[in-house]
Amino acid sequence: QVQLVESGGGLVQPGGSLRLSCAASGFTFSSVWMRWFRQAPGKARELVASISTTGDNTNYADSVKGRFTISRDNAKNTVYLQMNSLKPEDTAVYYCYVPNYWGQGTQVTVSS
């Protein structure tokens, strides 16, 4: 069955960096666009970034453009989210997503 396992979250100070990973299994990873979403307390889940099957095309929410980078390694069935210049408003649970499936999420907290 499809499994998406996120890792790499944690507590970081404003201006810091984190790299999230999502290990995927149970489907043909290289054939699927991958997406990262996030959900802050009391807010709706929002799309953060997406990446095409080959990695040639990426899209970002305006709020993270220039700070976050999505990438993938099809040999490892893994998608990444490099997050730089983190702000307190980036605090959320971050989820990996493919159609109809979500990972369990990883908490990112940006605080001094």
C-alpha positions in Angstrom: 0.0 0.0 0.0 1.0 3.6 -0.4 3.2 5.0 2.4 4.5 8.4 2.9 6.9 9.0 5.8 8.0 12.5 6.6 11.0 13.3 8.8 13.3 16.3 9.5 11.0 18.5 11.5 11.9 20.2 14.7 12.4 23.4 16.6 14.5 26.1 15.0 15.2 29.8 15.6 13.9 32.5 13.2 16.3 32.7 10.3 17.4 29.1 10.6 17.0 26.2 8.2 15.5 22.7 8.1 15.4 20.0 5.5 12.4 17.8 5.4 12.3 14.4 3.7 9.4 12.2 2.6 10.2 8.6 1.9 7.6 7.1 -0.4 6.6 3.5 -1.2 3.8 1.5 -2.7 3.5 3.3 -6.0 5.7 4.3 -9.0 7.3 7.3 -7.4 9.0 8.5 -10.6 5.6 8.8 -12.3 3.9 11.1 -9.8 4.1 14.8 -9.1 4.9 15.2 -5.4 3.6 18.0 -3.1 4.3 19.4 0.3 1.4 20.9 2.3 1.4 22.5 5.7 -1.3 23.2 8.4 -0.8 25.7 11.1 -3.0 25.6 14.2 -6.5 26.9 13.5 -5.8 27.3 9.8 -6.6 25.4 6.7 -4.1 23.1 5.1 -2.2 24.9 2.4 -0.1 23.8 -0.6 3.5 24.8 -0.1 5.4 23.4 -3.0 5.1 20.9 -5.8 7.5 19.2 -8.2 7.1 17.4 -11.5 8.0 13.7 -12.1 11.5 14.6 -13.4 12.0 17.6 -11.1 12.2 20.0 -14.0 9.1 21.9 -12.9 8.5 23.3 -9.5 5.8 25.6 -8.0 5.7 27.4 -4.7 3.3 29.3 -2.6 4.0 33.0 -2.6 4.7 33.0 1.1 7.7 30.6 0.6 9.1 31.7 -2.7 12.8 32.4 -2.6 13.2 30.6 0.8 12.0 27.0 0.2 13.3 24.6 -2.4 11.6 21.3 -3.3 13.6 18.5 -4.9 13.4 14.8 -5.4 15.5 11.8 -5.8 13.7 9.2 -7.9 16.4 6.6 -7.2 15.6 6.9 -3.5 11.9 7.4 -3.8 12.3 10.5 -1.7 11.1 14.1 -2.0 12.8 16.9 0.0 11.8 20.4 1.2 14.8 22.6 2.0 13.5 25.5 4.2 15.8 28.5 4.7 15.3 31.9 6.4 12.5 30.4 8.5 9.9 32.7 10.1 7.6 32.1 13.0 4.7 32.0 10.5 6.2 28.9 9.0 5.3 27.0 12.1 3.0 24.2 11.1 2.8 20.5 10.6 4.2 19.7 7.1 2.7 16.9 5.1 3.8 15.0 2.0 1.0 14.3 -0.5 0.1 12.2 -3.5 -3.4 12.0 -4.8 -5.6 10.4 -2.1 -2.8 9.8 0.3 -1.1 11.9 3.1 1.8 11.2 5.2 1.6 11.5 9.0 3.2 14.9 9.0 6.2 16.4 10.7 6.1 19.3 13.1 8.1 22.4 12.3 8.3 25.1 15.0 10.1 28.4 14.4 10.6 30.2 17.7 13.3 32.0 19.7 
